[in-house]
Amino acid sequence: MLGQRVITAIILLAVLVAVVSIPNPAYFNCFVSLAAAAAFWEWLRLALPQTCQKKGIELVGGVALFVLFVGGSVFLPKIMAGDALYLSIFNNTGLFFVVLSALVWLLIIPVVLYRARLDSIGKNFLHAIFGFITIVATWYAIIAMYFIHGAWFVFSYLILIWCADIFAYFGGKHFGGEKLAPKISPGKTRSGALCGILASMIWMLASAFIDNSFSHFILKQSSILLVPAVGLLLAVYSILGDLYESLLKRRAGFKDSSNLLPGHGGAWDRLDSILSVSPIAVLIWYLLIH
C-alpha cells in the first residue's frame, strides 16, 4: 500500500510540475479545476443522503463545478490582463468565499470536531453547502497565489501542508502513544500531530530566507516572530481538515472519499488539508497587504 501511495504521489507531483512549467497559465488553472471538481463530487458523496446520491446529484454537482471552473480558467488570463472592473469583481467574489470559508474553519469546525457526532447521516446539507464554499475559496486561493506570486510561491506553500501530513503520519507510526481523536480517526496520534506541526514550523523558518516563498512573503510583510506562528496555525488546521473529512466519512460509512487515486483513495483524501488551510492562508495574506 505504501509503495502504491508513493508511485501515485510521484505521478501527481510530475503532472503538477509539468503544468506549472507551461507558460500558458490555463493549463495550471485547468489542473486545479479538475482536482477541485473531483473533490466536490466526493464531498457531496459523503455529505448528501443516499436518496440524493441515487439521483446522481453529487455527479451533477461535480461536473457543473468543473465546467464553471474550466470556463473561468480559460478566460481568467484575459480577465487578469483586461478590464479593471472585471478583475475587481473576480477578486471581490473570491475574497467573499475566502472570508466565509475561513471563518467557518476557524470558529465552527473545531466545535463540530469536538462534539464528534457520528449519528447525523442524512442531515448533512449544511456540510454540502460548506463544501461548495470551501472548494470555491480554495480554487480562488491557489489560482490567485499562482497569478500574483508564481509557481514557487505555490509550491513553498504546499510543502508546508505536505510537511504536516507526512511527518504526522511517520511520527505517529514511530512514537505511537495517545490517540488524537479516537472517535473520528483512531489511527491518528497526538505524537504524530506534534511531529507534523513542528515540521511545518521548521519549514516556515527555513524557507523564510528563500526569495519569493510563502514564508518569505510573511517575513517581508511582518517579522520573523510571525513566521512560525503562521506555520503553527496552518499546521493545526491542516490536521483539523483531515479530521473533518474523516468525520464525514464515518458518518457516511465510507473508508475513502472515492477510488480515483490508487493507494490514496480520492481527490479529497489528498486535498483535505489544502481545503482547510488555503482560505485561512489567503485571509492572512490579504490582511498583511492591507
PyMOL commands that set and color helices and strands:
alter all, ss='L'
color gray80, all
select helices_A, chain A and resi 2-21+25-47+50-54+57-81+84-115+125-149+151-175+190-207+214-221+226-252+267-289
alter helices_A, ss='H'
color red, helices_A
select strands_A, chain A and resi 179-181+185-189
alter strands_A, ss='S'
color yellow, strands_A
deselect
rebuild
show_as cartoon
